[in-house]
Each structure stands twice: as C-alpha cells, then as structure tokens.
Amino acid sequence: MANEKIRVGIIGAGGNTTKLHIPGLQAQDGVEVVAVANRTVASGQRVADEFGIPGVTADWQEIVEDLEIDAVCIGTWPYMHAPMTIAALDEGKHVLCEARMALNSDEAHDMLSASRQSPRCIAQIVPAPHTLAFDQTIIEMISAGYIGDLIALDARIAVGSGFPNPSSPTHWRQDRDLSGNNIMSMGIWYEAMMRWVGPMSNVFATGQAVVSHRNDGAGRRVAMTIPDHVDIIGKMEQGGQIRFNVSTVLGHAPAVVDVCLFGTDGTLRLHQAGGDPLTLYAGKRGEDGLAPVAIDTAKKGAWRVEEEFINAIRGVEAVSHTDFTTAVKYMEWTDAVTLSLRSGQSIALPLMG
C-alpha cells in the first residue's frame, strides 16, 4: 500500500482517540478516516461532525467487516480490545489498539497469535508516552556503560496522588471487569522501564485498597478490588533488583515521579516534583552528586504513534512503539503482580513458555 489511500475506521472515540489518534491519522498524507463507531450513534455523530468523518455506525462489527476499510483504530476500554483486535485481524485489517493491551495476559497472547496468523497486517499497541523524550538518552547512557552494572532500580510513582477520598467517583480503571489486572499507572511505567533495562525475572507484590469502597452511579456501595497503593520488588533478567511503588493515596508526596537507576559506576535519576517538568539527572563515581542532563534535540523522542502506524502499513518503517510481542511482556508482568498480591508468593516470569 505504498502509494495507495489508506482508509481507517475508528472504534471507540474516547479522550485519547479524539485528542490524538483521529487528528494524528488525518494529518498523514493519503489517509482518510471514513467511519466511527462509538457507544451510541449520537456520540459517534458528534465525533463525526467535529472531524468531518463521513460514516457513523452503532455496530463496531460493521467497521471490521467493511471491505473498503483498510485499518482500524481501537479506542475502547480494555475489556473489548481482544475481541475487536482479533476480529479485525481475521478480516485482514491493520490494527492500532489503545493501551492497555487487554484484560489479562491470556487475552494478550490470543491477540499476539492472531497477529502472527495475519502477518501482512500491522498490529500496534499505543505506547507509554511519558518518557519518550528521555528514552534514547537513557538507553544510550546505560549501553555505553555510564552506570556500570545495574544494582537497583528504585521507582516511586505518585502521579495524581493525594489524601484518600472515598467520595470521589468510581473510574473505569477501578473496575476489574472493564480494566482487567492492571493497577493504576504501573503498566505504562513498567513498559517504559523495560525499554531501558529489560524485563523482570520474578515479582513479589503487596498492596491495599486504602479507599475500600465507593458508591456507584446508582448510589450502591461497591468494593474496590483494585489496589490504590502497591509495592513491587523483584529481580531483573539482566541482573540487579527493583523496588517499585505506585500510589494514588499519598498526601503531600515529595515527588510525583522519582525513578533512580543505581549502578556500580554511576546513577541516573528521572525526577518530577509538583508542577516542575520531568528532568533527567546523572552522576558518575567520584563526582559531586547528580547534575541535570541536557537532552540532545536529535535524540529527544516525541509522540508519533499515528505516523509510525501508517509508515508501517506502507512498509517505510517497523513498529517500535509498541509491538504486540513487547506488549505481551508487560501484560504477563501485570498478571504476575496480581497473582502475587493474591497468593502472597513470588511469581516467576515469563508466565508462559
């Protein structure tokens, strides 16, 4: 399809889809967004009117089965990602699927298998975007031996955190039936950290739902079964250990992001406090503490998901952020965290194979 028009159908037009995916796709040469299916025809029509999309349907299967549509962008909640992705791939359509990949790693493996059975179709998961500006610099510094051998990765993530608020509304991310086994933002941060130092080899986790219940839209008391505070420890495949805390219930947390990579020869720190920008710091053995790292503009990654997806369809480049194989690894890790929380035991990775 190097020079042919690519027609894209949208399934699920939530926040990221309308903010990023639709405008990003429409900005690509030779791409036409031709149809949208949302939870209701009325909401789909509003999106179609806003972006000049000609087709609206209440049935996502109509988009998947439309012979004139070449690719789909799936922006629904995670519980529908697997059935929609597999159906689209079975119909020979390229797939750009919003993260989280699926409800669990079993579904993720089914999606990976479907992609392998349709090798001419591009299959891409929307990547974790928050560290894109720093990833290449961190990877190159580690690969060049800046930190030496990894001793420990110490990560504390408190984005959106504050004192517990039981009166806050229930979000879909707090509903396991819609969200699956992922917990808060831990999956996207693990995806980012895997880019730097690879995957973990085992997981032990403990956590709690500090806000133990909320009232739903009908005023009923609903138990919160997904933790809002979790601690994860384990070993890395490359050597070294990890200590990883994610919480949304810490009042006056000193930093919203604090990720340190301690090595035998140097230390890297990705840090963000309050409203300050995310900043990379580094220091070698013998130096007087950490200093900010100036990120080379040529190495500063940015959001280009839709461009990469279309380029991959045209054969211009391969998917790097994020292919299904990589996404399955973070889905297995997510399941391992949940298994450890339930069993009180350390869980070895990978789960399958």
Secondary structure, 3 states (H helix, E strand, C coil): CCCCCEEEEEECCCHHHHHHHHHHHHCCCCEEEEEEECCCHHHHHHHHHHHCCCEEECCHHHHHHCCCCCEEEECCCHHHHHHHHHHHHHCCCEEEECCCCCCCHHHHHHHHHHHHHCCCCCEEECCCCCCHHHHHHHHHHHHCCCCCCEEEEEEEECCCCCCCCCCCCCCHHHCHHHHCCCCCCHHHHHHHHHHHHCCECEEEEEEECCCCEEECCCCCEEECCCCCEEEEEEEECCCCEEEEEEECCCCCCCCCEEEEEEECCEEEEEEECCCCCCEEEEEECCCCCCEECCCCHHHCCCCCHHHHHHHHHHCCCCCCCCEHHHHHHHHHHHHHHHHHHHHCCCEECCCCC
